[in-house]
Amino acid sequence: FSVLTKQKNTYDVTVKAIPELRVVSLTEAVPDFETSGTTNVRLFDTIRERMSQHGVAFSDTDVAVYHGIPGVTELAIEAAIGTDADVPDAVGVDVKVLPAVEQMASLVHHGSFEGYPQAMTALMGWIEANNYQVVGAMRDVYHVFDKDGDPDTFVTELQFPIAPKPE
């Protein structure tokens, strides 16, 4: 499925199953979606620092989970990094499993976060146009990101768990 936005960017939307993922995470309330980026980076940095200090291995899988509905309910961001390692309590992070999702609407955004709102609009528009509803927390998977790197090289996958709208 392709979605053409008003800015003439084309995004391919796929619906796929996502397996569960064991993660270490930290969660913090944020005032709104637009300003969550700084908190997000700080939480990921804190997790990496704490895991490294305790010699605990972690993967390159970074996932941000957005709990709440922007503008409707309180919003919290959860920074999560995949790991299969035993994590001692002293690390000071939550250890949990992000649940598997049978139907995840997914769109991959290439480039800086300046274009992120258009990608979000495209994905939400596709969900609505195809008679689905969002049934859980949104996730961002950061396939390519370096806070000190070139934003033009970033690759971010936006994901929403979906189900058909009731008749």
KAFENDA-V105333 format. One record per pair of residues at least 4 apart in sequence whose C-alpha atoms are under 8 Angstrom apart, sorted by the first residue. I is the first residue (numbers start at 0). J is the second residue. D is the distance in Angstrom with one decimal. If there is no record, write none. Layout:
<<I/J/D> <I/J/D>>
This chain:
<<0/11/5.5> <0/12/5.2> <0/13/6.5> <1/9/6.5> <1/10/5.5> <1/11/4.3> <1/12/5.9> <2/9/5.6> <2/10/5.2> <2/11/6.3> <2/12/7.2> <2/121/6.2> <2/122/7.9> <2/125/6.9> <3/7/5.9> <3/8/5.8> <3/9/4.6> <3/10/6.6> <3/121/7.4> <4/8/5.5> <4/9/6.5> <4/117/6.9> <4/120/8.0> <4/121/6.1> <6/117/7.7> <10/106/6.5> <10/107/7.1> <10/108/7.5> <10/118/7.3> <10/121/7.3> <11/106/6.0> <11/107/7.3> <12/104/6.7> <12/105/5.5> <12/106/4.9> <12/107/7.9> <12/122/7.0> <12/125/7.6> <13/103/7.9> <13/104/5.8> <13/105/5.2> <13/106/6.6> <14/102/5.9> <14/103/5.3> <14/104/4.5> <14/105/6.1> <15/101/7.0> <15/102/5.4> <15/103/5.3> <15/104/6.7> <15/105/7.5> <16/99/7.5> <16/100/5.7> <16/101/4.5> <16/102/5.3> <16/103/6.0> <17/99/5.4> <17/100/5.0> <17/101/6.4> <17/102/7.6> <17/103/6.8> <18/98/7.3> <18/99/4.4> <18/100/6.6> <19/96/6.4> <19/97/5.5> <19/98/4.6> <19/99/4.0> <19/100/7.5> <20/81/6.6> <20/96/5.4> <20/97/5.1> <20/98/6.8> <20/99/7.4> <21/81/5.7> <21/82/6.0> <21/83/6.7> <21/94/7.4> <21/95/5.8> <21/96/4.2> <21/97/6.2> <22/79/5.7> <22/80/5.2> <22/81/4.2> <22/82/5.4> <22/83/7.8> <22/94/5.8> <22/95/5.6> <22/96/5.9> <22/97/7.0> <23/46/7.6> <23/79/5.5> <23/80/5.5> <23/81/6.5> <23/82/6.8> <23/92/6.0> <23/93/5.4> <23/94/4.6> <23/95/6.4> <24/46/7.0> <24/77/6.4> <24/78/5.4> <24/79/4.2> <24/80/6.4> <24/92/5.7> <24/93/5.1> <24/94/6.5> <24/95/7.7> <25/42/6.4> <25/46/7.3> <25/77/5.6> <25/78/5.5> <25/79/6.8> <25/92/6.0> <25/93/6.3> <26/42/7.7> <26/75/6.6> <26/76/5.6> <26/77/4.1> <26/78/6.3> <27/38/7.8> <27/75/5.4> <27/76/5.6> <27/77/6.6> <28/73/7.4> <28/74/5.8> <28/75/3.9> <28/76/6.3> <29/34/7.5> <29/35/6.0> <29/38/7.6> <29/73/7.9> <29/74/5.8> <29/75/5.4> <29/76/6.8> <30/34/7.2> <30/35/7.7> <30/73/7.7> <30/74/6.8> <31/35/6.5> <31/69/6.3> <31/70/7.4> <31/74/6.6> <32/69/6.2> <32/74/7.5> <34/38/7.8> <35/39/6.0> <35/76/7.2> <36/40/6.3> <37/41/6.3> <38/42/6.1> <38/76/7.9> <39/43/6.3> <39/63/7.4> <39/76/6.9> <39/77/7.6> <39/78/6.2> <40/44/6.1> <40/146/7.6> <41/45/6.1> <42/46/6.2> <42/78/6.0> <43/47/6.3> <43/61/8.0> <43/78/5.8> <43/79/7.4> <43/80/7.8> <44/48/6.1> <45/49/6.1> <46/50/6.0> <46/80/7.9> <46/92/7.0> <47/51/6.0> <48/52/6.1> <49/53/6.5> <49/90/5.6> <49/91/7.4> <50/54/6.2> <50/55/5.1> <50/56/7.0> <50/57/7.6> <50/90/6.3> <51/55/6.0> <51/56/7.4> <53/90/6.6> <55/84/6.6> <55/85/7.5> <55/86/6.7> <56/82/6.7> <56/83/7.9> <56/84/6.1> <57/80/6.8> <57/81/6.0> <57/82/4.6> <57/83/7.3> <57/84/7.2> <58/80/6.6> <58/81/5.3> <58/82/5.7> <59/80/7.2> <59/81/7.2> <60/80/5.6> <60/81/5.4> <60/140/7.4> <60/141/7.2> <60/142/7.3> <61/78/7.4> <61/79/5.9> <61/80/4.8> <61/81/6.9> <61/140/5.9> <61/141/5.6> <61/142/7.6> <62/78/6.1> <62/79/5.1> <62/80/6.3> <62/138/6.5> <62/139/5.5> <62/140/4.5> <62/141/6.3> <63/76/6.6> <63/77/5.5> <63/78/4.7> <63/79/6.1> <63/138/5.5> <63/139/5.0> <63/140/6.5> <64/76/5.8> <64/77/5.0> <64/78/6.6> <64/79/7.6> <64/136/6.4> <64/137/5.8> <64/138/4.5> <64/139/6.6> <65/74/7.0> <65/75/6.0> <65/76/4.8> <65/77/6.4> <65/136/5.7> <65/137/5.3> <65/138/6.3> <66/74/5.7> <66/75/5.1> <66/76/6.2> <66/77/7.6> <66/136/5.5> <66/137/7.3> <67/71/7.8> <67/72/5.5> <67/73/5.7> <67/74/4.6> <67/75/6.6> <67/136/7.2> <68/72/5.2> <68/73/7.0> <68/74/6.3> <69/73/7.3> <69/74/6.2> <86/90/7.0> <86/94/7.5> <88/92/7.5> <100/160/6.5> <101/160/7.9> <102/160/5.9> <102/161/5.7> <102/162/6.9> <103/158/6.1> <103/159/5.5> <103/160/4.4> <103/161/5.8> <104/122/7.7> <104/126/7.5> <104/158/5.6> <104/159/5.2> <104/160/6.2> <104/161/6.5> <105/122/7.6> <105/156/6.6> <105/157/5.6> <105/158/4.6> <105/159/6.7> <106/118/7.5> <106/122/6.6> <106/156/5.6> <106/157/5.3> <106/158/6.7> <107/154/6.9> <107/155/5.8> <107/156/4.3> <107/157/6.3> <108/114/8.0> <108/115/7.1> <108/118/6.4> <108/154/5.8> <108/155/5.2> <108/156/6.1> <108/157/7.5> <109/151/7.3> <109/152/7.0> <109/153/5.8> <109/154/4.7> <109/155/6.5> <110/114/7.2> <110/150/5.8> <110/151/4.2> <110/152/5.5> <110/153/4.9> <110/154/6.3> <111/115/7.3> <111/150/4.5> <111/151/5.3> <111/152/7.5> <111/153/6.1> <112/116/7.9> <112/150/7.5> <114/118/6.6> <115/119/6.2> <116/120/6.1> <117/121/6.1> <118/122/6.2> <119/123/6.1> <119/157/7.4> <120/124/5.9> <121/125/6.1> <122/126/6.3> <122/157/8.0> <123/127/6.3> <124/128/6.0> <125/129/6.0> <126/130/6.5> <126/131/5.2> <126/132/6.6> <126/133/7.8> <126/161/7.9> <127/131/5.8> <127/132/7.0> <130/163/6.1> <130/164/5.7> <131/161/6.1> <131/162/5.5> <131/163/4.3> <131/164/5.0> <132/161/5.5> <132/162/5.6> <132/163/6.1> <132/164/5.5> <133/159/6.3> <133/160/5.8> <133/161/4.6> <133/162/6.7> <134/159/7.8> <134/160/5.6> <134/161/5.3> <134/162/6.5> <135/159/7.1> <135/160/5.6> <135/161/7.5> <136/159/6.8> <136/160/7.1> <137/157/7.5> <137/158/5.8> <137/159/4.8> <137/160/7.0> <138/157/6.1> <138/158/5.0> <138/159/6.5> <139/155/6.5> <139/156/5.5> <139/157/4.7> <139/158/6.1> <140/155/5.7> <140/156/5.0> <140/157/6.6> <140/158/7.8> <141/153/7.9> <141/154/6.3> <141/155/4.7> <141/156/6.5> <142/153/7.6> <142/154/5.4> <142/155/5.8> <142/156/7.2> <143/152/7.0> <143/153/4.9> <143/154/4.8> <143/155/6.9> <144/148/7.2> <144/150/7.8> <144/152/7.7> <144/153/5.1> <144/154/6.8> <144/155/8.0> <145/149/7.6> <145/153/7.8> <148/152/7.9> <149/153/7.3>>
